[in-house]
Amino acid sequence: MENYIEDIKLRFDVKDIVSRRDNLSFITCEKEKTIALITHMKNNLGFTHFVLLTAVDWIEDGLFQLTYILNNPNAKIDIAVRTMISRENSEMESAHKLWQQVATYQRELREMFGINFPDSPGVTDNFILEGWDDIPPYRRDFDTKKYAEETYFPRPGRETNDPAEYMKKKLS
């Protein structure tokens, strides 16, 4: 693992290098260098398997964290490349040209977080939320409880219990 990290450090301005296990490390890279970094990892370091693209909403900081997890099947190691993008102008260059399946992850992140990936195939097509007209539901400022109360009706015979009170009644 150390050889791969050293190669990456020599070529890219990475920070926050964290090893979780012998076969898993996380590195953070600037947004503008991320696609170049994962391209280098695929073409030159053997990280030929794309595992996952996911996002985290850091609402307090006004940022989204994108994490690309790549696997080197010969070395049996994973490196996760993290980058931060603005929540306000949430846009990231597409990586679909490296691995076709990335386009599916990008469609999901656009729909669920509102992150745009220009030039990604089908990125504006409905993915899960056909006809959705509210803010993206995985953003932390989406009020799930309010949405459920306004959208769904109470079903007859169904009651809501405070868990602590319910357990006291059941146990006594």
KAGIFEN-V627409 format. One record per pair of residues at least 4 apart in sequence whose ideal C-beta (glycine too) atoms are under 7 Angstrom apart, sorted by the first residue. I is the first residue (numbers start at 1). J is the second residue. Records with the same first field share a line. If there is no record, write none. Layout:
I: J + J
This chain:
1: 5 + 22 + 23 + 25 + 77
2: 6
3: 7
4: 8 + 45 + 79
5: 9 + 17 + 25
6: 10
7: 11 + 45
8: 12 + 14 + 27 + 37
9: 14
11: 40
12: 29 + 33 + 37
13: 30 + 33
14: 27 + 28 + 29
15: 28
16: 27 + 28
17: 25 + 27
18: 25 + 26
19: 25
20: 24 + 25 + 26
23: 76 + 77 + 78
24: 78
25: 79
26: 80 + 82
27: 79 + 81 + 82
28: 82 + 83
29: 33 + 34 + 37 + 81 + 83
30: 83
31: 83 + 84 + 85 + 92
33: 37
34: 38 + 81 + 83
35: 39 + 93 + 95
36: 40
37: 41 + 81
38: 42 + 68 + 70 + 81 + 95 + 98
39: 43 + 98
40: 44 + 45
41: 45 + 47 + 70 + 79
42: 47 + 48 + 98
45: 72
46: 72 + 74 + 75
47: 70 + 71 + 72 + 79
48: 73
49: 70 + 71 + 73
50: 70 + 99 + 101 + 102
51: 69 + 70 + 71 + 78
52: 69
53: 66 + 68 + 102 + 105 + 106 + 109
54: 67
55: 64 + 65 + 66 + 109 + 113 + 115
56: 64 + 65
57: 64 + 113 + 138 + 139 + 140
58: 63 + 64 + 65
59: 140 + 141
62: 86 + 87 + 88
63: 84 + 85 + 86 + 87
64: 85 + 87 + 90 + 113 + 115
65: 82 + 84
66: 82 + 83 + 85 + 92
67: 80 + 82
68: 80 + 81 + 95
69: 78 + 80
70: 78 + 79 + 81
71: 78
72: 77
85: 90 + 92
86: 90
90: 114 + 115 + 116
91: 116 + 118
92: 115 + 117
94: 106 + 117 + 118 + 119 + 120
95: 99 + 102
96: 100 + 102 + 103 + 106 + 120 + 121
98: 102
102: 106
103: 107 + 120 + 121 + 122
104: 108
105: 109
106: 110 + 117 + 120 + 123
107: 111 + 122 + 123 + 125 + 127
108: 112 + 127
109: 113 + 115
110: 114 + 115 + 116 + 117 + 123
111: 127 + 128 + 129 + 136
112: 136 + 137 + 138
113: 136 + 138 + 139
114: 136 + 139
117: 123
126: 130
134: 147
135: 139 + 141 + 142
136: 142
137: 142
143: 147
144: 148
145: 149
146: 150
147: 151
148: 152
154: 158
161: 165 + 166
162: 166
163: 167
164: 168
165: 169
166: 170
167: 171
168: 172
